[in-house]
Amino acid sequence: MLAVPRTSLVIDANIYLSSLMKSEQANQLLEACIEGTLVAIYSQHLLGELEDVYSRDKFRKWFTLEEGAALVAAIKLVGTEVPDRLPGDWPLVCKDADDNYLFALAEDSDTKFIVTGDKEVLKTFVPWAIPITLKQSLEILEDEHEWGTHLIGEDIDRVWKSIQAAGNEEIFLAVELFSEFVHKIQAKTLSKKAMQLLAVPGTEKGWENGIDDILGWVDGRGFGTRPEFISPDLVGIKLLPDVGRVVLVSESPRELRDILCLTMERCADLLLADGSDPLGIGGWRMHSIGDRFLSPSAVRPPNDPVRRRAAKKARKRLAELARRNS
């Protein structure tokens, strides 16, 4: 039987301080680390920050110095230590530079989540780690979803900021536009031929002829926000059964089934003379949907005669769209 991977967390010193101050939620998180359900990632710098804070006289009405020292000893006993970088090597990502070490610690330990009560840290978005609240972290302790992972509720605006931080905004604007087209075609407020605007040159007929099947396939699905880069200009997006809310996954799903694979291509041959894309999606277009992503060898190159003719027609449609919108 395969061991279930334990989720690692970088836990900010302010969460440990809340535990010392008898926060029920903070103690629940700490107990999960002590029991081995979760793994607390720490460094000497993090412990030093915690010791500096809990030693202040103003906290004596809440806990003793001995209780603070006992917590540090517990973290060392059950947690996983990661060596500190020199401050000059910390990523420059936080409004308060003193918090940058948290993101270095997450990157060096390959840890996805930073649990914090600091509002500015929660507003910081980087490609390699996601700051979450204490309340969100406790969702990891709930029963696993059928995908074989835990789902953590998230705010859509924060998801978009994370996408932007990873440099993938145009890809997901294209996916969102595709979703919008699908819903409008289903509602009969948009012609099926409109999908030609979102198709890779040379694939338009396939999308138009197969649109009824495609509408059925994608109905009731959401999309994952971690693109799989097949090549620099070819990405795969997983279309997943919709769980009814915006979520993060605590670790890679082990039992993910019923996945559709959307292959997208960045089409430089669709950009206008000034390098713009009137749809505002950087040339990203839909190539195909199936049970697997395409390989680069399955894509018509820009110099293919069929593709060149299709791209020429598509640029004319896009240029007309740009003129109407100007």
Buried (B, 14 or more C-beta within 10 A) or exposed (E): EEEEEBBBBBBBBBBBBBBBBEBEBBBBBBEBBBEEBBBBBBBEBBBEBBBEBBEEEEBEEEBEEEEBEEBBEBBEEBBEBBEBBEEEEBBEBBEEEEBBBBBBBBBBBEBBBBBBBBEEBBEBBBEBBBBBBBEBBBBBBEEBBEBBBBBBEBEEEBBBBBBEBBEBBBBBBBBEBBBEBBBEBEEEEBEBEEBBBBBBBBBBEBBBEBBEEBBEBBEEBBBBBEBEEBEEBBBBBBBBBEEEEBBBBBBEBEEBEEBBBBBBBBBEBBBEEEEEBBBEBBBBBBBBBEEEBBEEEEBBEBEBEEBBEBBEEBBEEBEEEBEEEE
